[in-house]
Amino acid sequence: MLATPAPYSLRPMTVDDIPAVLEIDRLSFPSPATAQLYLNELTDNRLAHYQVLARREPSGETLAGYAGFWLIADEVHVSTIAVHPDERRRGRGEWLFLNLLLEACRLDPLLVTLEVRTSNMAAQGLYRKYRFQEVGRRRRYYHDTGEDALLMTVDFAEHPDYCAWLAARVAADFAV
Ligand SMILES: CC(C)(COP(=O)(O)OP(=O)(O)OC[C@H]1O[C@@H](n2cnc3c(N)ncnc32)[C@H](O)[C@@H]1OP(=O)(O)O)[C@@H](O)C(=O)NCCC(=O)NCCS
């Protein structure tokens, strides 16, 4: 797990996190997920890996964000990432995404893939910063708005140095 400066820490998502995750979901997506979806992901989906970025204060813990992926055969597919609006543009999304990619590297996949709304420039900026490339478009992928999805990937066969590059980035920019 990537080390993060206090009072933040990354840890696996638990069932107890679901209400706070749903609140961030509600503030982040046109069609938020349901409690049942997260419950299934955490208890029934052995392919799923979810992390939260927690903020610990003397008064208690709050969630700053979360991210998740599925490992499907040789592919890591990013299923979600979101940061609470009050915490955005301070590097929190980058911590979550970098940690997810480090976890992915440990699983030694051939490919990391994700879909992103064509209008979502913030997320695309994050993904491009981590060398994801646009490889396709899924027409009207999002039924809530009818928007297209861009399919973005990092192909480890084309970029065999990718995990070493990530590790070097952590050493240079994320030492706590
Ligand atoms: C996408 C998201 C997770 C980014 O989280 P964040 O904590 O604000 O991002 P960070 O501060 O860590 O920024 C990391 C990089 O993302 C990109 N980025 C983040 N916000 C951006 C914005 N508003 N515009 C353009 N690029 C942006 C930049 O490349 C940034 O790197 P930089 O600081 O060197 O410019 C956040 O905007 C979010 O939760 N959005 C709603 C949910 C969502 O759209 N999830 C993605 C689903 S595909």
The ligand as an SDF file (V2000), in Angstrom:
LIG
                    3D

 48 50  0  0  0  0  0  0  0  0999 V2000
  -11.0850   12.3250  -11.2660 C   0  0  0  0  0  0  0  0  0  0  0  0
  -10.8690   12.6080   -9.7750 C   0  0  0  0  0  0  0  0  0  0  0  0
  -10.8340   11.2800   -9.0120 C   0  0  0  0  0  0  0  0  0  0  0  0
   -9.4980   13.3240   -9.6040 C   0  0  0  0  0  0  0  0  0  0  0  0
   -9.2670   13.4800   -8.2110 O   0  0  0  0  0  0  0  0  0  0  0  0
   -8.4480   14.7200   -7.6160 P   0  0  0  0  0  0  0  0  0  0  0  0
   -8.0830   14.3830   -6.2240 O   0  0  0  0  0  0  0  0  0  0  0  0
   -9.1920   15.9820   -7.8320 O   0  0  0  0  0  0  0  0  0  0  0  0
   -7.1740   14.7300   -8.5750 O   0  0  0  0  0  0  0  0  0  0  0  0
   -5.6900   15.1570   -8.2020 P   0  0  0  0  0  0  0  0  0  0  0  0
   -5.6880   16.4530   -7.4510 O   0  0  0  0  0  0  0  0  0  0  0  0
   -4.9850   14.0070   -7.5870 O   0  0  0  0  0  0  0  0  0  0  0  0
   -5.0810   15.4180   -9.6640 O   0  0  0  0  0  0  0  0  0  0  0  0
   -4.2980   14.4390  -10.3450 C   0  0  0  0  0  0  0  0  0  0  0  0
   -4.2960   14.7630  -11.8310 C   0  0  0  0  0  0  0  0  0  0  0  0
   -5.6180   14.6150  -12.3670 O   0  0  0  0  0  0  0  0  0  0  0  0
   -5.8350   15.6210  -13.3630 C   0  0  0  0  0  0  0  0  0  0  0  0
   -6.9250   16.4760  -12.9100 N   0  0  0  0  0  0  0  0  0  0  0  0
   -7.5680   16.4480  -11.7220 C   0  0  0  0  0  0  0  0  0  0  0  0
   -8.5600   17.3480  -11.7090 N   0  0  0  0  0  0  0  0  0  0  0  0
   -8.5400   17.9500  -12.9100 C   0  0  0  0  0  0  0  0  0  0  0  0
   -9.3540   18.9480  -13.4980 C   0  0  0  0  0  0  0  0  0  0  0  0
  -10.3560   19.5230  -12.8250 N   0  0  0  0  0  0  0  0  0  0  0  0
   -9.0780   19.3140  -14.7740 N   0  0  0  0  0  0  0  0  0  0  0  0
   -8.0690   18.7460  -15.4720 C   0  0  0  0  0  0  0  0  0  0  0  0
   -7.2550   17.7770  -14.9530 N   0  0  0  0  0  0  0  0  0  0  0  0
   -7.5000   17.3980  -13.6890 C   0  0  0  0  0  0  0  0  0  0  0  0
   -4.5370   16.3570  -13.5100 C   0  0  0  0  0  0  0  0  0  0  0  0
   -3.7620   15.6840  -14.4870 O   0  0  0  0  0  0  0  0  0  0  0  0
   -3.9180   16.1760  -12.1460 C   0  0  0  0  0  0  0  0  0  0  0  0
   -2.5260   16.2780  -12.1770 O   0  0  0  0  0  0  0  0  0  0  0  0
   -1.8330   17.7400  -11.8840 P   0  0  0  0  0  0  0  0  0  0  0  0
   -2.2540   18.1260  -10.5020 O   0  0  0  0  0  0  0  0  0  0  0  0
   -0.3680   17.4570  -12.0210 O   0  0  0  0  0  0  0  0  0  0  0  0
   -2.3910   18.6680  -12.9240 O   0  0  0  0  0  0  0  0  0  0  0  0
  -11.9760   13.5660   -9.2220 C   0  0  0  0  0  0  0  0  0  0  0  0
  -12.0920   14.6770  -10.0840 O   0  0  0  0  0  0  0  0  0  0  0  0
  -13.3400   12.9090   -9.0450 C   0  0  0  0  0  0  0  0  0  0  0  0
  -13.6000   12.2660   -8.0350 O   0  0  0  0  0  0  0  0  0  0  0  0
  -14.2300   13.1150  -10.0420 N   0  0  0  0  0  0  0  0  0  0  0  0
  -15.6050   12.5580   -9.9380 C   0  0  0  0  0  0  0  0  0  0  0  0
  -15.6170   11.0590  -10.1160 C   0  0  0  0  0  0  0  0  0  0  0  0
  -15.0560   10.6620  -11.4640 C   0  0  0  0  0  0  0  0  0  0  0  0
  -15.2790   11.3070  -12.4710 O   0  0  0  0  0  0  0  0  0  0  0  0
  -14.3160    9.5360  -11.4780 N   0  0  0  0  0  0  0  0  0  0  0  0
  -13.7280    8.9900  -12.6920 C   0  0  0  0  0  0  0  0  0  0  0  0
  -14.6500    8.0250  -13.3250 C   0  0  0  0  0  0  0  0  0  0  0  0
  -13.9760    7.4330  -14.8810 S   0  0  0  0  0  0  0  0  0  0  0  0
  1  2  1  0
  2  3  1  0
  2  4  1  0
  2 36  1  0
  4  5  1  0
  5  6  1  0
  6  7  2  0
  6  8  1  0
  6  9  1  0
  9 10  1  0
 10 11  2  0
 10 12  1  0
 10 13  1  0
 13 14  1  0
 14 15  1  0
 15 16  1  0
 15 30  1  0
 16 17  1  0
 17 18  1  0
 17 28  1  0
 18 19  1  0
 18 27  1  0
 19 20  2  0
 20 21  1  0
 21 22  1  0
 21 27  2  0
 22 23  1  0
 22 24  2  0
 24 25  1  0
 25 26  2  0
 26 27  1  0
 28 29  1  0
 28 30  1  0
 30 31  1  0
 31 32  1  0
 32 33  2  0
 32 34  1  0
 32 35  1  0
 36 37  1  0
 36 38  1  0
 38 39  2  0
 38 40  1  0
 40 41  1  0
 41 42  1  0
 42 43  1  0
 43 44  2  0
 43 45  1  0
 45 46  1  0
 46 47  1  0
 47 48  1  0
M  END
$$$$
